[in-house]
Amino acid sequence: YNYKAILHAISYPRMDTDGVDKAIQSLQRAVGMDPFNFDARIGLAKMLERQGQDRKALEVLMDALRWDAVKQYGPPVYRLEILRLMEKTNHPETNTY
């Protein structure tokens, strides 16, 4: 689903005006099938952010933090994306994260 999402996203807007929506759907399926797929979560967050849905993008990333393993072993880039979106959305916990 990740590759399919990328193809949809890069086809937007020239070849497929629904490319970003299709990318979001593909990435949502990928996250649904594997909640620990960090690449799919980051991709989904970026597509949502691209559509101006910054808070929803942050929710997608924060959702995985409910598992202790993610808190301890999640890739650094994942945490950086969370921090970036926290700052962008003026999230109240930005300074404590």
N, CA, C and O of each residue as an XYZ file, in Angstrom:
388
protein
N       0.814     -1.204      0.000
C       0.000      0.000      0.000
C       0.853      1.261      0.000
O       0.430      2.290     -0.528
N       2.037      1.199      0.578
C       2.890      2.386      0.605
C       3.251      2.835     -0.805
O       3.170      4.022     -1.119
N       3.651      1.888     -1.659
C       4.034      2.248     -3.020
C       2.843      2.748     -3.819
O       2.956      3.686     -4.609
N       1.712      2.117     -3.606
C       0.492      2.554     -4.284
C       0.156      3.986     -3.869
O      -0.244      4.795     -4.706
N       0.313      4.299     -2.603
C       0.042      5.650     -2.105
C       0.991      6.661     -2.733
O       0.585      7.764     -3.099
N       2.249      6.278     -2.853
C       3.231      7.180     -3.460
C       2.856      7.472     -4.907
O       2.932      8.616     -5.355
N       2.456      6.448     -5.627
C       2.060      6.654     -7.027
C       0.863      7.585     -7.135
O       0.822      8.450     -8.010
N      -0.096      7.415     -6.262
C      -1.257      8.307     -6.275
C      -0.837      9.739     -5.966
O      -1.276     10.681     -6.626
N       0.000      9.891     -4.972
C       0.399     11.230     -4.541
C       1.182     11.968     -5.616
O       0.980     13.165     -5.821
N       2.076     11.259     -6.304
C       2.873     11.955     -7.313
C       2.076     12.226     -8.583
O       2.457     13.078     -9.386
N       0.983     11.514     -8.767
C       0.157     11.766     -9.955
C      -0.726     12.994     -9.782
O      -1.290     13.498    -10.753
N      -0.847     13.475     -8.558
C      -1.679     14.639     -8.269
C      -0.886     15.899     -8.577
O       0.307     15.903     -8.271
N      -1.417     16.951     -9.141
C      -2.753     17.116     -9.704
C      -2.800     16.902    -11.211
O      -3.877     16.961    -11.805
N      -1.665     16.656    -11.834
C      -1.645     16.592    -13.302
C      -2.458     15.449    -13.878
O      -3.277     15.658    -14.772
N      -2.241     14.246    -13.376
C      -2.892     13.086    -13.975
C      -4.128     12.634    -13.223
O      -5.034     12.046    -13.814
N      -4.175     12.899    -11.941
C      -5.283     12.384    -11.134
C      -5.599     13.383    -10.030
O      -4.854     13.489     -9.056
N      -6.683     14.104    -10.175
C      -7.024     15.126     -9.181
C      -7.394     14.513     -7.837
O      -7.409     15.212     -6.824
N      -7.689     13.230     -7.814
C      -8.003     12.544     -6.558
C      -6.785     11.809     -5.995
O      -6.922     10.986     -5.090
N      -5.605     12.100     -6.519
C      -4.399     11.364     -6.129
C      -4.117     11.405     -4.645
O      -3.792     10.374     -4.056
N      -4.232     12.573     -4.017
C      -3.941     12.680     -2.588
C      -4.982     11.910     -1.782
O      -4.635     11.231     -0.815
N      -6.244     12.006     -2.166
C      -7.289     11.250     -1.465
C      -7.042      9.750     -1.573
O      -7.203      9.017     -0.597
N      -6.652      9.299     -2.760
C      -6.361      7.876     -2.949
C      -5.133      7.463     -2.144
O      -5.088      6.364     -1.592
N      -4.145      8.340     -2.080
C      -2.953      8.049     -1.281
C      -3.328      7.913      0.192
O      -2.856      7.005      0.877
N      -4.171      8.811      0.672
C      -4.620      8.754      2.070
C      -5.345      7.443      2.340
O      -5.109      6.806      3.367
N      -6.223      7.034      1.435
C      -6.950      5.777      1.616
C      -6.000      4.584      1.647
O      -6.155      3.689      2.478
N      -5.025      4.565      0.752
C      -4.060      3.456      0.719
C      -3.235      3.404      2.003
O      -2.990      2.330      2.553
N      -2.817      4.559      2.466
C      -2.015      4.603      3.691
C      -2.840      4.256      4.925
O      -2.330      3.638      5.859
N      -4.099      4.646      4.934
C      -4.971      4.250      6.045
C      -5.115      2.735      6.091
O      -5.111      2.138      7.167
N      -5.242      2.116      4.925
C      -5.318      0.652      4.877
C      -4.020      0.031      5.393
O      -4.045     -0.942      6.146
N      -2.887      0.600      4.981
C      -1.588      0.068      5.414
C      -1.441      0.163      6.928
O      -0.979     -0.783      7.565
N      -1.827      1.289      7.505
C      -1.750      1.458      8.964
C      -2.727      0.511      9.650
O      -2.415     -0.044     10.704
N      -3.895      0.324      9.067
C      -4.877     -0.608      9.630
C      -4.370     -2.037      9.646
O      -4.648     -2.790     10.580
N      -3.630     -2.413      8.617
C      -3.096     -3.776      8.537
C      -1.880     -3.970      9.436
O      -1.651     -5.061      9.960
N      -1.098     -2.896      9.612
C       0.108     -2.974     10.439
C       0.285     -1.661     11.186
O       0.911     -0.737     10.667
N      -0.255     -1.563     12.391
C      -0.177     -0.312     13.149
C       1.251      0.129     13.476
O       1.471      1.287     13.832
N       2.224     -0.781     13.358
C       3.621     -0.447     13.640
C       4.385     -0.043     12.376
O       5.607      0.100     12.415
N       3.690      0.140     11.276
C       4.317      0.557     10.024
C       4.552      2.069     10.089
O       3.686      2.863      9.724
N       5.723      2.439     10.554
C       6.039      3.854     10.758
C       6.072      4.627      9.443
O       5.660      5.786      9.389
N       6.560      3.988      8.392
C       6.604      4.669      7.098
C       5.202      5.031      6.626
O       4.978      6.125      6.107
N       4.261      4.112      6.805
C       2.882      4.387      6.397
C       2.273      5.478      7.266
O       1.556      6.340      6.758
N       2.544      5.456      8.555
C       2.009      6.499      9.445
C       2.572      7.875      9.084
O       1.836      8.860      9.033
N       3.877      7.934      8.836
C       4.483      9.219      8.463
C       3.936      9.683      7.118
O       3.623     10.860      6.943
N       3.824      8.760      6.171
C       3.266      9.112      4.867
C       1.841      9.619      4.975
O       1.477     10.606      4.337
N       1.030      8.940      5.787
C      -0.351      9.362      5.994
C      -0.404     10.742      6.632
O      -1.192     11.595      6.226
N       0.436     10.951      7.626
C       0.468     12.258      8.281
C       0.860     13.358      7.293
O       0.290     14.449      7.318
N       1.820     13.076      6.436
C       2.250     14.076      5.455
C       1.147     14.377      4.436
O       0.967     15.527      4.036
N       0.421     13.358      4.025
C      -0.681     13.584      3.077
C      -1.800     14.397      3.732
O      -2.367     15.293      3.107
N      -2.115     14.086      4.985
C      -3.138     14.850      5.701
C      -2.688     16.299      5.887
O      -3.473     17.234      5.730
N      -1.421     16.461      6.222
C      -0.878     17.816      6.386
C      -0.951     18.582      5.062
O      -1.249     19.777      5.039
N      -0.683     17.896      3.994
C      -0.744     18.510      2.653
C      -2.135     19.056      2.357
O      -2.294     20.018      1.606
N      -3.133     18.430      2.959
C      -4.514     18.879      2.768
C      -4.966     19.832      3.870
O      -6.151     20.152      3.967
N      -4.035     20.283      4.694
C      -4.373     21.249      5.726
C      -4.958     20.641      6.991
O      -5.513     21.356      7.826
N      -4.839     19.341      7.137
C      -5.384     18.643      8.303
C      -4.259     18.335      9.298
O      -3.990     17.175      9.613
N      -3.615     19.389      9.780
C      -2.445     19.229     10.648
C      -2.753     18.491     11.943
O      -1.980     17.630     12.363
N      -3.854     18.814     12.568
C      -4.192     18.156     13.849
C      -4.487     16.669     13.643
O      -4.101     15.836     14.464
N      -5.161     16.345     12.561
C      -5.443     14.941     12.273
C      -4.141     14.195     11.965
O      -3.980     13.032     12.335
N      -3.220     14.877     11.287
C      -1.917     14.282     10.993
C      -1.187     13.955     12.294
O      -0.598     12.882     12.432
N      -1.230     14.875     13.232
C      -0.592     14.654     14.527
C      -1.254     13.490     15.263
O      -0.565     12.685     15.890
N      -2.562     13.396     15.194
C      -3.279     12.289     15.837
C      -2.834     10.943     15.287
O      -2.682      9.981     16.039
N      -2.623     10.873     13.975
C      -2.175      9.627     13.346
C      -0.844      9.193     13.941
O      -0.637      8.011     14.218
N       0.050     10.144     14.136
C       1.365      9.814     14.690
C       1.291      9.519     16.181
O       1.919      8.574     16.659
N       0.539     10.308     16.908
C       0.430     10.140     18.364
C      -0.263      8.829     18.722
O      -0.003      8.257     19.781
N      -1.135      8.359     17.853
C      -1.888      7.135     18.119
C      -0.968      5.950     18.418
O      -1.288      5.117     19.267
N       0.146      5.870     17.742
C       1.064      4.734     17.937
C       1.771      4.794     19.284
O       2.310      3.786     19.743
N       1.776      5.948     19.915
C       2.473      6.071     21.202
C       1.736      5.383     22.344
O       2.229      5.353     23.471
N       0.579      4.839     22.065
C      -0.137      4.117     23.123
C       0.568      2.803     23.475
O       0.305      2.215     24.524
N       1.466      2.345     22.590
C       2.229      1.127     22.851
C       3.597      1.501     23.410
O       4.305      2.333     22.842
N       3.957      0.882     24.521
C       5.243      1.166     25.159
C       6.422      0.885     24.235
O       7.421      1.603     24.262
N       6.307     -0.165     23.412
C       7.404     -0.510     22.505
C       7.697      0.637     21.539
O       8.853      0.885     21.196
N       6.666      1.324     21.110
C       6.868      2.449     20.192
C       7.563      3.590     20.918
O       8.451      4.239     20.366
N       7.154      3.828     22.155
C       7.794      4.891     22.936
C       9.281      4.614     23.121
O      10.100      5.532     23.079
N       9.625      3.347     23.325
C      11.015      2.999     23.598
C      11.842      2.779     22.339
O      13.011      3.161     22.287
N      11.239      2.163     21.324
C      12.028      1.730     20.178
C      11.619      2.364     18.847
O      12.155      2.004     17.799
N      10.693      3.284     18.885
C      10.278      3.942     17.648
C      11.441      4.690     17.014
O      12.294      5.216     17.728
N      11.491      4.747     15.689
C      12.616      5.423     15.025
C      12.661      6.917     15.349
O      11.615      7.549     15.495
N      13.847      7.476     15.461
C      13.987      8.905     15.783
C      13.232      9.817     14.830
O      12.682     10.833     15.254
N      13.197      9.471     13.552
C      12.496     10.319     12.586
C      11.006     10.418     12.932
O      10.363     11.431     12.657
N      10.471      9.361     13.533
C       9.062      9.357     13.926
C       8.818     10.406     15.012
O       7.862     11.178     14.949
N       9.692     10.414     15.995
C       9.581     11.393     17.082
C       9.778     12.815     16.561
O       9.113     13.743     17.022
N      10.673     12.985     15.617
C      10.888     14.314     15.039
C       9.654     14.810     14.303
O       9.314     15.991     14.375
N       8.987     13.915     13.599
C       7.753     14.298     12.901
C       6.677     14.705     13.907
O       5.942     15.666     13.683
N       6.591     13.977     15.004
C       5.617     14.331     16.041
C       5.929     15.712     16.598
O       5.040     16.555     16.722
N       7.185     15.939     16.930
C       7.577     17.253     17.465
C       7.304     18.383     16.478
O       6.825     19.450     16.863
N       7.612     18.145     15.209
C       7.387     19.165     14.191
C       5.916     19.539     14.107
O       5.564     20.717     14.051
N       5.060     18.521     14.100
C       3.618     18.786     14.025
C       3.084     19.385     15.320
O       2.155     20.193     15.293
N       3.663     18.997     16.449
C       3.244     19.597     17.725
C       3.517     21.101     17.709
O       2.678     21.906     18.114
N       4.697     21.455     17.237
C       5.033     22.875     17.159
C       4.143     23.600     16.166
O       3.682     24.709     16.435
N       3.904     22.985     15.032
C       3.089     23.608     13.987
C       1.657     23.849     14.453
O       1.042     24.853     14.093
N       1.127     22.926     15.254
C      -0.261     23.036     15.717
C      -0.365     23.687     17.091
O      -1.452     23.767     17.662
N       0.762     24.152     17.620
C       0.788     24.745     18.964
C       0.211     23.798     20.012
O      -0.563     24.202     20.879
N       0.602     22.544     19.914
C       0.133     21.521     20.845
C       0.614     21.875     22.252
O       1.777     22.242     22.422
N      -0.247     21.774     23.259
C       0.139     22.189     24.617
C       1.272     21.371     25.234
O       1.928     21.849     26.159
N       1.517     20.165     24.756
C       2.550     19.311     25.352
C       3.878     19.380     24.602
O       4.761     18.557     24.840
N       4.031     20.342     23.706
C       5.248     20.428     22.902
C       6.496     20.502     23.765
O       7.481     19.825     23.470
N       6.483     21.285     24.795
C       7.670     21.455     25.636
C       7.941     20.271     26.564
O       9.048     20.143     27.087
N       6.961     19.419     26.773
C       7.150     18.274     27.672
C       7.408     16.988     26.926
O       7.707     15.969     27.550
N       7.302     17.002     25.618
C       7.481     15.775     24.841
C       8.928     15.471     24.654
O       9.273     14.472     24.022
